[in-house]
Amino acid sequence: MTIDPTFLLVRDRTKARGANDPLVDRCVLGTVGRNGDAALRTLVLRDIDDRLALFYSRSSAKHAELLNRGLQGSLLVFLPSIGIQYRIEAQFEDIPKSVIELHWQLKPGAAKRMDSIYERHPQSTVIDDCAAFETLFAATAPPRKSPPNGAGVFVIPELVERLELRSDPRMHDRKLYKRQGDDWHVQQLVP
Ligand SMILES: Cc1cc2nc3c(=O)[nH]c(=O)nc-3n(C[C@H](O)[C@H](O)[C@H](O)COP(=O)(O)O)c2cc1C
């Protein structure tokens, strides 16, 4: 039985957190954009009930792009403090609204206000009148509950590539893990 790479990711993030890694709670989500090009953006990488999770607005481009691909996408996690990179191909699964609600309450006020605004002004769309938008933001109170578009997904890794940078004269270590039912198949890659 091969080691589950998600355990390795947990272990590496714990180590990176101990080293005050500035990227330990960040990831880059990759989707296929409107023109078929790669679309990338930084997101907070959360841990909910021992699972990796992302929070976003359903009004956003990334949500539409994930839906277009049956909730499949890519994640990049780089932990510079320990020189380790994960490239993950994943299936995503909607987080139940009750769970979203609990975590949404912890958001800062400005983010809550933006979530409210996204209901009428979808995220990622163009602002025509910046002054009017600033006024709208200033006049919007943080809602008490997550608005309907407040959403999130659990990450279910299917393919995980772990690259561990090693100092000269050693060779970097690069392994590819493929999910096979309840197990993982591992291959060593040329680094
Ligand atoms: C450090 C950092 C953390 C971010 N975290 C989130 C996040 O958790 N959720 C989110 O929707 N956007 C987050 N963003 C903003 C996204 O990178 C992106 O600009 C926004 O979600 C719109 O993306 P889209 O147009 O591809 O949908 C974050 C940006 C930065 C720089």
The ligand as a Tripos MOL2 file, in Angstrom:
@<TRIPOS>MOLECULE
LIG
   31    33     1     0     0
SMALL
NO_CHARGES

@<TRIPOS>ATOM
      1 C1         -3.4080   36.0140   -1.0130 C.3       1 LIG1
      2 C2         -4.7240   35.9630   -1.7660 C.ar      1 LIG1
      3 C3         -5.7510   35.1840   -1.2680 C.ar      1 LIG1
      4 C4         -6.9720   35.1160   -1.9500 C.ar      1 LIG1
      5 N1         -7.9540   34.3030   -1.4750 N.ar      1 LIG1
      6 C5         -9.1170   34.2080   -2.1430 C.ar      1 LIG1
      7 C6        -10.1140   33.2870   -1.7100 C.ar      1 LIG1
      8 O1         -9.9620   32.5360   -0.7360 O.2       1 LIG1
      9 N2        -11.2730   33.2250   -2.4160 N.ar      1 LIG1
     10 C7        -11.4880   34.0140   -3.5210 C.ar      1 LIG1
     11 O2        -12.5660   33.8990   -4.1350 O.2       1 LIG1
     12 N3        -10.5570   34.8700   -3.9810 N.ar      1 LIG1
     13 C8         -9.3710   34.9960   -3.3110 C.ar      1 LIG1
     14 N4         -8.3900   35.8450   -3.7730 N.ar      1 LIG1
     15 C9         -8.6650   36.6380   -4.9990 C.3       1 LIG1
     16 C10        -8.4400   35.7410   -6.2430 C.3       1 LIG1
     17 O3         -7.0550   35.5700   -6.4760 O.3       1 LIG1
     18 C11        -9.1050   36.3140   -7.5130 C.3       1 LIG1
     19 O4         -8.5950   37.5950   -7.7810 O.3       1 LIG1
     20 C12       -10.6270   36.3980   -7.3910 C.3       1 LIG1
     21 O5        -11.1500   35.2850   -6.6850 O.3       1 LIG1
     22 C13       -11.2880   36.4590   -8.7750 C.3       1 LIG1
     23 O6        -10.8990   35.3250   -9.5120 O.3       1 LIG1
     24 P1        -11.6790   34.8400  -10.8410 P.3       1 LIG1
     25 O7        -11.9730   36.0740  -11.6550 O.co2     1 LIG1
     26 O8        -10.7160   33.9530  -11.5290 O.co2     1 LIG1
     27 O9        -12.9310   34.1330  -10.4010 O.co2     1 LIG1
     28 C14        -7.1670   35.8930   -3.1290 C.ar      1 LIG1
     29 C15        -6.1110   36.6670   -3.6240 C.ar      1 LIG1
     30 C16        -4.9150   36.7020   -2.9410 C.ar      1 LIG1
     31 C17        -3.8030   37.5400   -3.5320 C.3       1 LIG1
@<TRIPOS>BOND
     1     1     2 1
     2     2     3 ar
     3     2    30 ar
     4     3     4 ar
     5     4     5 ar
     6     4    28 ar
     7     5     6 ar
     8     6     7 ar
     9     6    13 1
    10     7     8 2
    11     7     9 ar
    12     9    10 ar
    13    10    11 2
    14    10    12 ar
    15    12    13 ar
    16    13    14 ar
    17    14    15 1
    18    14    28 ar
    19    15    16 1
    20    16    17 1
    21    16    18 1
    22    18    19 1
    23    18    20 1
    24    20    21 1
    25    20    22 1
    26    22    23 1
    27    23    24 1
    28    24    25 2
    29    24    26 1
    30    24    27 1
    31    28    29 ar
    32    29    30 ar
    33    30    31 1
@<TRIPOS>SUBSTRUCTURE
     1 LIG1         1 GROUP 0 **** ****
